[in-house]
Amino acid sequence: MAVLVVGGSGYVGLHLLKALAARYSPENIAYTYNSHPPPLSEQLGVGYRVDLTTGQGLQDLALSVHPRVVVNCAAMSVPRDCEENPQKAMAVNVPRALLRYLASLQTGAPPLLVHFSTDQVYEGIKQFYVETDETKPVNVYGLSKVEAEFLIRSTWRNYAILRSSIIYGPQPVVHVQKPLPVQWMDMALSARKPVDFFHDEYRCPIFIGDVVKVVALLITLSEQSGGAMQLVLNLGGPERLSRAEMAQVVARVKGYHPSLINQVPASSVDRGVASPADISMDVEKLRSTLGICLTPFDEGVRQTLMLAA
């Protein structure tokens, strides 16, 4: 089984590479990166430099790599950055060049494309969105992901689209530089000074270990069925939580006083981009399709911060 991870030098990509290399061995794993390969890359698979906005590097990839599964976790994922540079956001997040590469492969049955989308495809005006609800994003980031979904569903016939909520967990084998949500909350609260957290924006944060399991289960499902799949799944954890509620769990796990959490409305901060108020998701389809048991947030926090349950 040959697997290609697009965006392998990012947080999700690195966690996936470690798990996939252990399952299939590194020589059967390839990944793309945008600028620099991660350290220890020889233990994770074979790396290829690819510019997804132009497609540069994909020709070399097509000559060398003929995967049965492609996992696309490359994205321009900071909503404010997308708002400030919508053209680049569309170029990165809508995988036209990647789909051209896949179409060029003469491998018979089309490879399975596992594509990471976002919960921000939803408008955010109700609780627990299901996959059949209307997509109505309020910002450029969400719009770019809706366009990506439409392109995949209309041009590729073997796919699983994962509408991901906040992904949290420990650092991967090669540490990433971006702030990670639980670690940031822990660091902020450890100063023992009050910290503002939004109380009126809701998500379903999902543990990275569950994300890796979902991808592995999709690969297994594809291997066992032998046919094409067309799946759209909400990829969220089992709880609807605000940022303030997440911080309360971190405080409880680490023994910080709850008075350090200052609950404020999201409108109190100008983030330079519209943000949906409630994009909590119903994840029953994820559970029933893959038979996965999702990690409760408090347990995920303990695992993230390396504490015993």
Secondary structure, DSSP 4 states (H G I P E B T S, - for coil): --EEEETTTSHHHHHHHHHHHHHH-GGGEEEEESS-PPTTGGGT-EEEE-BTTTTBTHHHHHHH---SEEEE------HHHHHH-HHHHHHHHS-HHHHHHHHH---SSPPEEEEEEEGGGS--BSSSB-TTSPP--SSHHHHHHHHHHHHHHHH-SSEEEEEE--EE-S--SS--SSPPHHHHHHHHHHT-S-EEEESS-EE--EEHHHHHHHHHHHHHHHHHH-S--EEEEEE--S--EEHHHHHHHHHHHHT--GGGEEEE-GGGS--SS---SB--B--HHHHHHH-PPPPPHHHHHHHHTT---
